[in-house]
Amino acid sequence: MRTSHILLLCILGAALLSSVFCQNANGPNECCFKFYPRRVNKTLIKSYNMTDNRCPRTGVILMTKKGRYICADPNLSWVEKIMKTLDEALL
């Protein structure tokens, strides 16, 4: 009877440790899995960040003045114009 309790505690401990190790992964924080389908007015955008190179798709995260985040395709002309405008404003 005692060995079954010890075995059960070992299995429970292993399960708890595995969940802790899974949450400690060193993956990217923000990735874009879908891109926003419509054009966004550049006056609504406050800043942008490129997604991490470990993400499955390269993307741009646009931050609006209202604090919303929009994933966009960095190869689209309107996204490139927004990024260029924001970069020039920093100079």
N, C-alpha and C positions, 0 to 999 in steps of 0.2 A: 504493500500500500504506500509506503514512504517513497519508494523509487518512482512510482508513477507520479507522485506529487512533484518530486524533484525534476523529472523529465518534463512535466507540464510547465513548470516555472522556467526551465531552460528554453523551451520553445517560445514561451511568451516573451522572455527577455530578448531572444534573437529577433522576434518580430518587431519589438519596439526599437531596437537598435537599427534595424534595416530601414525603418521609416525615417529615423533621424538622419541617417547617411544619405537618403534619397533627397531630403530637403536641403542638404548642404552642397548641392551641385554647383559647379562653377560655370554655368551656361550664361548666355546673354540675357540681359534684363528685359529688353524690349525688342520685339521683332514684328514685322509686318507680314501677315498671312493673306490679307486682302487689301487691295488698294481702293481708295475712295474714287467712285466712278465719274464724279463731276468736277468741273473747274471751280476753284475757290478764288474769291477776290483777294488780291494781295494786300489790301488795306486791312483785312481781318487777321492777318498772320503776324505774330509777335516775334517768333524765332523758329528754328528748325534744328533737328539732329539727324544725322545719318544713322541707320541701324548698324548693329555690330556685324563684323564680317563673318561671325559664326552663325548668323541667321540663314535660313534656307533661301531667302530672297533679299536682294538689296532694295532698300526702301528709304524714304525720307519721312520723318515724323514731324509734321507741321504743328506748332503750338499756336492756338488762336489767342486773341486778347482776352477772351472769356474763359481761358483755361482748358479748352478742349484739345484733344490730340487727334490728328488726322494722318493716316498713312497714305502716302502718295508714291507714285512711280517716279523715280528721279530722272528718267529718260524723257518724260513728257516736257514739251516746250514751256507750258505754263508753270510747271514746277521749277524748271531751270531759271525762269525769269524771277520767280519769287526768291529763290536762293540767291541769285545775283543781286537783287535789290537789297536783301537783308545784309549780304556781305559788304556791299558798298556803303550801307548806312553805318557800319562799324568802323569804317576807315576815317 
